[in-house]
Amino acid sequence: MINTPIQPKIDPANPFVGRHSRNQTLESFVRWVLRCGTLVIVSVTAAIVLHIAVKGAPVALSREWPFVNVAFLTELPSTLHVIQDNQGHIIETDVNGADAIKMELGANLREEKTISYSGGGILGPIVGTAMLVIVSVGVALFLGVASAIYLSEYASHGTFIEMVRLAILNLAGVPSVVFGLFGLGAFVLTAPVFTNSPLDRAIFTLPLGFTTLSFQGWDTCVLSGGFTLAFVILPVIITASEQCLQAVPLEFRETSMALGATRWQTIWRAVLPFATPGILTSSILGIARAAGETAPIMFTAALAFKDKLPWQKDQISLPADASLFAHWEQNIQRFLAIFTESVQALPYHIYTLAARIPQNEYSERAQYGSVFVFLILVASLAATSIWMRRSLRAKYKW
Amino acid sequence: MSDSPASNHDAHFIQVAKFNYAYGDHQVLFDVDLDLHREDITALIGPSGCGKSTLLRSINRINDLVEIARVLSGSIKIDGVNLYSSEVDVISLRRNVGMVFQKYNPFPRSIFENAVYGLRVAGIKDKSELEEAAERSLRIAALWDEVKDRLHSNATGLSGGQQQRLCIARAVALKPRILLMDEPCAALDPIATARIEDLIAQLRGQFTFVIVTHNMEQAKRIADKTAFFYKGKVIECADTMDIFGNPKNKLTESYITGRLT
């Protein structure tokens, strides 16, 4: 028994020849299962992207210089009028051009169709999404990095901090529509504003003498939507920032403190600079998330249709002898007013086109055009994040 | 501390008395008594986990960063001032007590920025003052001639030995009186180690050195005094010649002859 060879028959010409063992069969089986799983994901992703590119690229791009459909990117959405004459010619126009064409055709008019939101371009949604992203990432970065620094650098380990971490992780699992309702209740209806004439719906007013602090909410506007989105992406930013801070070697902190730095000086000079690449990368992924969310902005910021950009607003012209200060004040107010306007947003616009109006070839065209532009925007954000991580990592490697 | 009157108490410059120290419930130093002399080079030797690094890190209170670390009883005094009394400002303590760590760890910034880090956090903004300090400390660390043409290139591009000398420059830029070194050559090759030892020998008299080392030859070569630690206690502390030539304690003898398990 002791000297029984494992392989009884040895070919003298090639001692290593042999049958595949069961383990080797299992090995190749497992490899193929894993390979197929990956392949499914890749092919689904490719199918989605190709589908959108094939259907959307002709809308958003053009064959001639400048190779993009300028009108689609620079006009506001409008109602599309499609006029057909008796010879079968189809003319697409907007509401202003429709009457003239109908007059010209006279009795030759066969039919006129109007398709909501599908004419013009998507500048309104692009601008709205950009503003929502700016506000939300600004708020989320400040709050998120601040709390990540506190959790990672200041807080002592203990049950309380573990509970806080757990709560933050749970926040990431909250459905986004719940955030939308939270934003509606917290920012749209109850957030504090300074006003001289509080609304009746304010739940609480605090007279300050020169003005009143009224908890009457910010209304449906960029600010409400941005803050709501900030809370959607906060868990991502906190968790990622904390990981980036933890990745900075402990020795940097010790060395810095040993050289007489305070804790904040240490964080500012010896920790944050080296954690920044990662924090920025994660925040850009946060941008992509914030840009893509629909539910949180449905109740807080977005409109299905708006024929003005946030800064296109009637202005009361100042009297000719108004002081420089009055002009300044008006400019500041005009700037702030941009953020208290409701806007259109790309994901909500796509939802409107795809689900809230009757479907036809024209609405589908606008829909795929929007989706294509949206995809390009998000992809370029992701590309920026990868590029930034690479270039910053190269600068601050240890 | 710098204006302390007790400058003639050379024998009691750093005075560790009945020092007990613990991480949580785990006590690591037991009744440590040590008298370190001004301008001496003192080596702390002993097997891993004997508490010599903990004592070193207690002298500039960098161990305060370890959340569970605490002093049970006893004191460490520099020039008669108890470091753990409430009136001691830990920031100014650390400016007076420089530290060099085991693993060379310059910040991934320029050589210049590394050299002046301590001055920058001390609030010095004047450019010429910073440049003077950088040159002075890099000269002290015998690094100036090697890096003077590339002060603004990244410190991580230097060799290991150069990086460790940069860490020494960084520590001496604040003109500390004491330099603590936690196995400064553990991560270096023999040539770089020799350069660091030469440097320490050259700086003898300018600073009071406390050096933790696992390398007994190194202790023999550079230290005036040597303290042997074992299981959190000081077993023997005497002139280096006596420790290695004529150890009084059996444990010391078996450690320095490599027979202590």
Interface residues (C-beta under 8 A of the other chain):
Chain A: S156 H157 P249 E251 F252 R253 E254 T255 S256 M257 A258 L259 G260 A261 T262 Q265 R269 A270 F274 K395 Y396 K397 W398
Chain B: N60 I62 L65 E67 I91 S92 R94 R95 G98 M99 F101 K103 N105 F107 P108 Y117 G118 R120 V121 A122 T156 C167 R170 A171 L174
